[in-house]
Amino acid sequence: HAENPIDLILITGDMTDAGLSVEWAAFDDVLMRHPELRDRIYLLPGNHDVNIVDRANPARLDLPFSQTKRLRQWRTLAAMANLQGERVIVIDGNHETQSLTSALSEHRRDTGRFADAGGFRLSFEVGKLWDELHPMMLPPEAEDGLGVVILNSNAETHFSFTNALGFIPIDQARRLRDLIRMHPKASWVVALHHHVVEYPTRVKAFSERIGTALVNGSWFVRKLGPIARRAVVMHGHRHIDWIGACGPLRIVSAPSPVMEHKNDPTHFYVHTLATSGDGRLLLGEPQRVDLTAES
């Protein structure tokens, strides 16, 4: 960043291991040590942030009316608002936009009471709010500039065997369409946690191809058809280093710089995006940044 300033840093979910408050506190401590990067970072929820029930007891159920699920969602929303609340916008049922901070301020009393004392009615309100605040959008600075759409692709699940499932609800896809229509000449980074297609690569086990991609991935790819030539999908979840395409839609799967590496060297990428004369979004050769345990 010091040599060549970065425009934005996208963390595609799993900031925590099980959505615990102590994990979010540790994450925030790291961000506070890098103020020059903090204002460039954007988060989106991963299944470990909102769907992991108890890492110490993988067989534990999280019932549909569980308040702990809503608490994990609220912690994630609070972290997102703290980091990007003034920079991203959301769209409400009347097709009016406002910042994430403004949207949350209307519910501050109820969410604060829920965080302190719980309660089934307030838990329901938090779940409803969670659904309504996605997607979020970093608007393009110019009419033909680059915008970022932040989606929640985590399915509502309640058991360890299903907590990695991904799904894009119809209402979220409609709000995505409405946000994009506000900027008809813009290019887009479409950011979500889950991969939209299976990779055309070998895998370690057959189980890796079951229950991890978007359940409705092919449907969602079709929904992105109108902007496919001026968009790139960026996601995490599987920790697989892969860049490819589904028709004209480019897809970038981010490797994890920490997961399963321990003392092994690892890496991440810096991507360069540009637009062509006919409005297509171009994805440049990525710059690989290698890391060692010492660094």
For each residue, the residues with C-beta under 8 A, 3 or more apart:
1: 4 5 6 36 37
2:
3:
4: 1
5: 1
6: 1 9 37 40 270
7: 40
8: 40 41 42 138 148
9: 6 37 40 41 42
10: 41 42 44 148 189 191 234
11: 15 41 42 43 44 236
12: 44 46 191 192 193 234 235 236 237 254
13: 43 44 45 46 47 48 49 193 236 237
14: 17 46 47 48 49 193 236 237 256
15: 11 23 24 27 43 46 49 79
16: 19 20 23 24 27 48 49
17: 14 20 23 48 52 55
18: 23 48 52 53 54 55
19: 16 23 24 48 49 50 52 72 75 76
20: 16 17 23 24
21: 24 25 75
22: 25 26
23: 15 16 17 18 19 20 26 27
24: 15 16 19 20 21 27 28 75 78 79
25: 21 22 28 29
26: 22 23 29 30
27: 15 16 23 24 30 31 79
28: 24 25 31 32 79 82
29: 25 26 32 33
30: 26 27 33 34
31: 27 28 34 37 38 41 83
32: 28 29 35 38
33: 29 30
34: 30 31 37 38
35: 32 38 39
36: 1
37: 1 6 9 31 34 40 41
38: 31 32 34 35 41 83
39: 35 87
40: 6 7 8 9 37
41: 8 9 10 11 31 37 38 83 84
42: 8 9 10 11 83 84 87 88 138 148 150 191
43: 11 13 15 79 80 83 84 150
44: 10 11 12 13 80 150 151 152 191 192 193
45: 13 49 50 73 76 80 152 154 193
46: 12 13 14 15 49 50 154 193 236 237
47: 13 14 50 51 52 154 163 164 165 166 193 237
48: 13 14 16 17 18 19 51 52
49: 13 14 15 16 19 45 46 52 72 75 76
50: 19 45 46 47 69 72 73 76 154
51: 47 48 62 69 72 154 155 157 163 164
52: 17 18 19 47 48 49 55 163
53: 18 57 60 61 62 68 158 159 160 163
54: 18 57 58 60
55: 17 18 52 58
56:
57: 53 54 60
58: 54 55 160
59: 160
60: 53 54 57 160
61: 53 158 159
62: 51 53 66 68 69 158 159
63: 66 158
64: 156 158
65: 120 123
66: 62 63 69 70 158
67: 70 71 118 119 120 123
68: 53 62 71 72
69: 50 51 62 66 72 73 127 158
70: 66 67 73 74 114 123 126 127 130
71: 67 68 74 75 114 115 118 126
72: 19 49 50 51 68 69 75 76
73: 45 50 69 70 76 77 126 127 130
74: 70 71 77 78 111 114 115 126 130
75: 19 21 24 49 71 72 78 79
76: 19 45 49 50 72 73 79 80
77: 73 74 80 81 104 129 130 133
78: 24 74 75 81 82
79: 15 24 27 28 43 75 76 82 83
80: 43 44 45 76 77 83 84 85 100 136
81: 77 78 84 85 100 101 104
82: 28 78 79 85
83: 31 38 41 42 43 79 80
84: 41 42 43 80 81 87 88 100 136 138
85: 80 81 82 88 99 100 101 104
86: 99 100 101
87: 39 42 84 99 138
88: 42 84 85 99 100 136 137 138 150
89: 97 98 99 100 136 137 139 179
90: 97 98 99 100 103 132 133 134 135 136 137
91: 95 96 97 175 178 179
92: 95 96 97 98 103 132
93: 132
94:
95: 91 92 178
96: 91 92
97: 89 90 91 92 179 182
98: 89 90 92 102 103
99: 85 86 87 88 89 90 102 103
100: 80 81 84 85 86 88 89 90 103 104 133 136
101: 81 85 86 104 105
102: 98 99 105 106
103: 90 92 98 99 100 106 107 133
104: 77 81 85 100 101 107 108 111 129 133
105: 101 102 108
106: 102 103
107: 103 104 110 111 125 129
108: 104 105 111 112
109: 112 113
110: 107 113 114 122 125 126
111: 74 104 107 108 114 115 122 125 126 129
112: 108 109 115 116
113: 109 110 116 117 119 122
114: 70 71 74 110 111 117 118 119 122 123 125 126
115: 71 74 111 112
116: 112 113
117: 113 114
118: 67 71 114 122 123
119: 67 113 114 122 123
120: 65 67 123 124
121: 124 125
122: 110 111 113 114 118 119 125 126
123: 65 67 70 114 118 119 120 126 127
124: 120 121 127 128
125: 107 110 111 114 121 122 128 129
126: 70 71 73 74 110 111 114 122 123 129 130
127: 69 70 73 123 124 130 131
128: 124 125 131 132
129: 77 104 107 111 125 126 132 133
130: 70 73 74 77 126 127 133 134 152
131: 127 128 134 169 171 172
132: 90 92 93 128 129
133: 77 90 100 103 104 129 130 136
134: 90 130 131 150 151 152 172 175
135: 90 149 150 151 152 172 175 176 179
136: 80 84 88 89 90 100 133 149 150
137: 88 89 90 147 148 149 150 179
138: 8 42 84 87 88 147 148 150
139: 89 147 183
140: 143 144 145 146 147 183 186 187
141: 145
142: 145
143: 140 183 185 186
144: 140 185 186 187 275 279
145: 140 141 142 186 187
146: 140 186 187 188 189 273 275 281
147: 137 138 139 140 183 186 187 188 189
148: 8 10 42 137 138 188 189 191
149: 135 136 137 176 179 180 188 189 190 191
150: 42 43 44 88 134 135 136 137 138 191 192
151: 44 134 135 168 172 176 190 191 192
152: 44 45 130 134 135 172 192 193
153: 166 167 168 192 193 194 214 235
154: 45 46 47 50 51 157 165 166 167 193 194
155: 51 162 165 166 167 215
156: 64
157: 51 154 162 163 165
158: 53 61 62 63 64 66 69 162
159: 53 61 62 162 163
160: 53 58 59 60 163
161: 211
162: 155 157 158 159 165 211
163: 47 51 52 53 157 159 160
164: 47 51 211 212 237
165: 47 154 155 157 162 211 212 215
166: 47 153 154 155 192 193 194 195 212 213 214 215 217 237
167: 153 154 155 214 215 216
168: 151 153 172 173 192 214 216 219 220
169: 131 172 173
170: 173 174
171: 131 174 175
172: 131 134 135 151 152 168 169 175 176
173: 168 169 170 176 177 220 223
174: 170 171 177 178
175: 91 134 135 171 172 178 179
176: 135 149 151 172 173 179 180 223
177: 173 174 180 181 223
178: 91 95 174 175 181 182
179: 89 91 97 135 137 149 175 176 182 183
180: 149 176 177 183 184 186 188 227
181: 177 178 184
182: 97 178 179
183: 139 140 143 147 179 180 186
184: 180 181
185: 143 144 279
186: 140 143 144 145 146 147 180 183 230
187: 140 144 145 146 147 230 231 273 275 279 281
188: 146 147 148 149 180 227 230 231 232 281
189: 10 146 147 148 149 231 232 234 273
190: 149 151 224 231 232 233 234
191: 10 12 42 44 148 149 150 151 233 234 235
192: 12 44 150 151 152 153 166 168 196 233 235
193: 12 13 14 44 45 46 47 152 153 154 166 235 236 237
194: 153 154 166 212 213 214 217 235 237
195: 166 198 199 212 213 214 217 235 237 238 240 251 253
196: 192 213 214 217 220 221 233 235 246 251
197: 213 217 218 221 246 251
198: 195 209 213
199: 195 203 238 240 242 244 253
200: 244
201: 240 242
202:
203: 199 206 208 209
204: 208
205: 208
206: 203 209 210
207: 210
208: 203 204 205 212 238
209: 198 203 206 212 213
210: 206 207
211: 161 162 164 165
212: 164 165 166 194 195 208 209 237 238
213: 166 194 195 196 197 198 209 217
214: 153 166 167 168 194 195 196 217 220
215: 155 165 166 167
216: 167 168 219 220
217: 166 194 195 196 197 213 214 220 221
218: 197 221 222
219: 168 216 222 223
220: 168 173 196 214 216 217 223 224
221: 196 197 217 218 224 225 246 247 249
222: 218 219 225
223: 173 176 177 219 220
224: 190 220 221 227 228 231 233 249
225: 221 222 228 247 249
226:
227: 180 188 224 230 231
228: 224 225 231 247 248 249
229: 248 279 280 281
230: 186 187 188 227 275 279 280 281
231: 187 188 189 190 224 227 228 249 250 281
232: 188 189 190 249 250 251 252 273 281 283
233: 190 191 192 196 224 249 250 251 252
234: 10 12 189 190 191 251 252 254
235: 12 153 191 192 193 194 195 196 251 252 253 254
236: 11 12 13 14 46 193 239 253 254 256
237: 12 13 14 46 47 164 166 193 194 195 212
238: 195 199 208 212 253
239: 236 254 255 256 259 260
240: 195 199 201 253 255
241: 253 254 255 267
242: 199 201 251 252 253
243: 250 251 252 253 283 286
244: 199 200 250 251
245: 248 249 250 251
246: 196 197 221 249 251
247: 221 225 228
248: 228 229 245
249: 221 224 225 228 231 232 233 245 246
250: 231 232 233 243 244 245 281 283
251: 195 196 197 232 233 234 235 242 243 244 245 246
252: 232 233 234 235 242 243 271 283
253: 195 199 235 236 238 240 241 242 243
254: 12 234 235 236 239 241 268 269
255: 239 240 241 266 267 268 269
256: 14 236 239 259 260 261 266
257: 261 266 267 268 291
258: 261 266
259: 239 256
260: 239 256
261: 256 257 258 264 265 266
262: 293
263: 293
264: 261 293
265: 261 290 291 292 293
266: 255 256 257 258 261 290 291
267: 241 255 257 288 289 290 291
268: 254 255 257 288 289 291
269: 254 255 286 287 288 289
270: 6 286 287 289
271: 252 283 284 286 287
272: 283 284 285 286 287
273: 146 187 189 232 281 282 283 284
274: 281 282 284
275: 144 146 187 230 279 280 281 282
276: 279 280 281 282
277:
278:
279: 144 185 187 229 230 275 276
280: 229 230 275 276
281: 146 187 188 229 230 231 232 250 273 274 275 276
282: 273 274 275 276
283: 232 243 250 252 271 272 273
284: 271 272 273 274
285: 272
286: 243 269 270 271 272
287: 269 270 271 272
288: 267 268 269
289: 267 268 269 270
290: 265 266 267
291: 257 265 266 267 268 295
292: 265 295
293: 262 263 264 265
294:
295: 291 292
